[in-house]
């Protein structure tokens, strides 16, 4: 295999919260790398996942859902979106049957002027009513300068293979950016924290999931077991009480669900300890955000 026949490039998935970006990436990669939750903004960092083949390597980046910044945290999340336009070879703009361009007009303008080929992916078509897909396609093709429109259902894996083909048609010739054995450039403890965060999103309502951050303090891998110590940070004492729950039941439920998920993910027995600490108003404090890895 010579270098000039090998393709490699960065494909960045962009869209509003809840349109199914993470689900789509996981279907395309075939591994559960991004967390999936029905609540908005669960993906805060850019997550890389790779598809490797003898003749190509696609590097996927799942950006946080686009939104108007309300906190320093949101500004940091939006900077990932803007950054993703700078290093993309192909942009997958994902929407669904129900979203509009409200609040993201500025980002759409940036995307249209980026000079990067855009594939418009319309998700959730398994839910479409008669004529709805045509109307949605007409709406978005007036707003996005897309080279192709691909209707899909990520949950049913319908038409997702076509996305790969459209990407490969536009990928530049280049040697692989990462080792072909790698699936992701994130460390294992990152996935441990994402799994715990996913369980928090599933188990708590309203503001609680958005006010939490998970830090993996210890990650010790032994031959047959991984020992993990995780701290769940919240912004106020009242939230700490809610996370722990009456008699510690709520926290125990999160821990049990996360442990089962991690055992499947890491294919090893997991010993997981969880603690809850208060870090006042961490979402509004740049130094505290930096401590949690939002170093934009």
N, C-alpha and C positions, 0 to 999 in steps of 0.2 A: 504493500500500500504506500503510494507516494503522497507527499504532503499536498500536492496540487489537486488531488481528487478527494481529499478529506474535507468535510464541512464542519464548522463549529461556530457557535455564536450564542448571544444572549437574547433570550426571549422574555420580555417583561409583561406580566399580567396586571392590567390596570382596570379599575372599575369602582363603582360605588359599593358601600358595605352591603353584604347580604345577597349579592347577585350570584354567588356560587364560585368565586375565584379559587378558593382553597380546594373545594371539592373537585373542580376541573383539573387543577394541577395534580392532585393525587390520582385521578383517573389516568391522566397522561403518563405519569411516572410509574404508576403501578405499585407505589409504596405510599404508606400513609405518612407523609412528611409534614404537611401543614396541618394545623389544628382546624377542625371543622366545628362550627357552632352556629346556631340559628340567630345569635345575637350579633349586632354590628360591632365592628372594630376589634374582633378577637385577634386579628393578625396585626401586631404592632411593629414588628421588625420585618425587614425583607428576608424571606426565607428562600434559600437556593435549593433546587433539586435538579438532578441531572438525568438525562436519558442518553445512554451510551450505546453505540452500535459500531461495528467495524469501520463503517464509512462516515460516521458523523457523531458529534456530541452537541446536545442542546442543553443550555444552562437556563433553567427557569427561575424567575424571581417573582414571588408572590408579594405584591405591595399591599400596604394597609389600605382599607377602603377609603375612598376620597371623601373628604368632608370639609366644612368650613371650620377653621381652627377656633376652639373655645378656650383651650388651656395651652400651656407650654408643651404638654405632651402631644396635643394634636398638631402643633407646629412642627414638632420633631417628626411625627408620623408623615405629615405632608412633605417634609423635606426628602423623605425616602421616595415619595412618588416623583418629585421633581428630579431627583438624582437618577431614578430609573429611566427617565427619558434620555439622559446623557449617555448611558452605556448600552442602550438597546440596539440590537440588529433588527429585531422584529417586535412590534407591540401587539399584544392580544388585548383588545379593548372588550371587556366582558360586560354585557348588560342582560336584562331579562325582559319578560313581557310587560313588566309593571313600572320600570324605572323611567325617569325623565332626565333631562340635562340640568335640572334646577340645582343651583349651588355649585355646579362643577363647570360652568361655562368657561372660566379662566383656564382650567386645566385642559379642557377640550381644545381651546385655542392653541395652547402650548403643544399639545399632541399633533394637531394639524400642521403646525409650523416646524415640527421637529425634523422633518425630512426622513423620518423612519417609516418603513412600510407598516401599515396598520391592517390587522385582520379584525373585522367586527364579528364578535361571537355573541349570538343571541341565545341565552340559556333558558331552561325550564319550558321548552316547547311541548313537553309531554302534558302541560297544563293548558295548552292554548285552545281557545274557542274559535269557531269558524271566522276566518277573515282577520283574526287578531295578529297573526304573524306577519301578514302582508302590511298591515297598518304600522306595526312596530318597526318593520324593516324600512318602510318609507320614511318614518320619523327620524331614524338614526342615520340613514344614508344622506339625509339633508344636512346633518350636523357633523358627521365624521367623514374624513376623506379616506375611506377604506378601499383597499385593493381587492378584498373579497369579503362576502357576508356568509357566515357559517352558522346556520341554526342548529342547536344541539340540545341534548338533555344530559347534563353531567351525571345526575344520579342514575340514569339508565344507560350510561355510556353510549348514547346514540350519536353517531356522526362525529365522534371525537377523533377517529382515525383521520378524517379529512383535515382536521386542524394540523396534525403532524405533517401531512403531505404539503399543505400550503406553507408551513414553516420551512420545511426542507427545500422547497422551490426557491425560497428567498434567503436562505442561510449562506453566508460567505464561505469561500474556500479558506480553510485555516486549520492548523493542527489543534489537537485537543487542548483545552485550557486546564483541565484537571485530570488527575489519574483516572483511567478508565474503570478502575475498581470502586471508585468513590460514588456514593449516591448523593451526598450532600457535603457542603463545606462547614456545616455547623457541628460543634462538639456534642458528645452524647448528653452532657448535663443540660444543654439547651433543650433537647427533646423531653428530658425528664420534667423540666419546668413548664414546657408547653402542655404536656399531658395533665399536669396538676391544674394549670390554668383553665384548660378545657373543662375539667370536672367542676371547677368553681363556676364557670359560666352556665353549666347545666343545672347546678344545684341551688344557686342563689338568684334572687330577683333584683330588679330595678338597678340602683346605682352600685350595689355591692361588687359585682364582677369588675366594673370599670375602676373601682377604687383599690383594687388589689394588685400586687406585684409578687411574683414568686421568685425567690432566690435559692439556688441549690448551694448550701454551705459545704456539704461533704458529698463526695461521689467516689466510693471505694469499690473497685471491682476485684473480686476474688474469683477463684476458679469456678465455683458453682453458684455464687450469689453476688449481688451488687447491693452495697449498703449506702442508702441515700438519706441525707438530713436536709429537709427543706424548710425554709421560713416563708410564711405568707405575710406580706406587709399590707397593712390597711392604713387609712388616713385618720381614723378616729376611734376612740375607745368603744363607742356604741357599735361600730362595725366589727370590732374584735369579738364582741359578745355574740353577734349574729353568726359570724364565721364558725365560732366554736360550737354554738348551739346549746340547748339545754342538756346538761350532763355530758357535754362534749360529743353529742351524737352526730351533729352536722359535720364537724371536722373529721370524725371517724369515718363517716360515709364517703367523704371526698377522698380520704386516704386509702380506703379499701378499693374504691373504683379506680383510682390512679395506679395503685399497686398492680391490680389485675391487667390494666392496659399496658403498663410498663413491662410486665412479665411477657406479654405477647410481643411487644416491640423489641425488647432486648434479648428475648429468648433465654432468659435466666430467671432464677428466683430473686425476688426483690425484698429487701428489708427497708421499709420506709418509715421515717419519723417526721412528723410535721409539727411546726410551732407557729404561733401567730404573734406578730409584733406590730406596734403602732409607729408609723413614720409620718408625723403630722403633715398634711397637705403636700405629699410628695409630688403630685401631678403639676403643681404650680411652681415648683422650686427647681431651678436649672441645675444646681449642684446635686440635688437628690436624684434628678432624672439621669444625670451623668453617672452616678453611682449604680443605677440600674441598667446602664448600657445604652441610654439614649443620648449619644454623644455628638449630636449634630450641632 
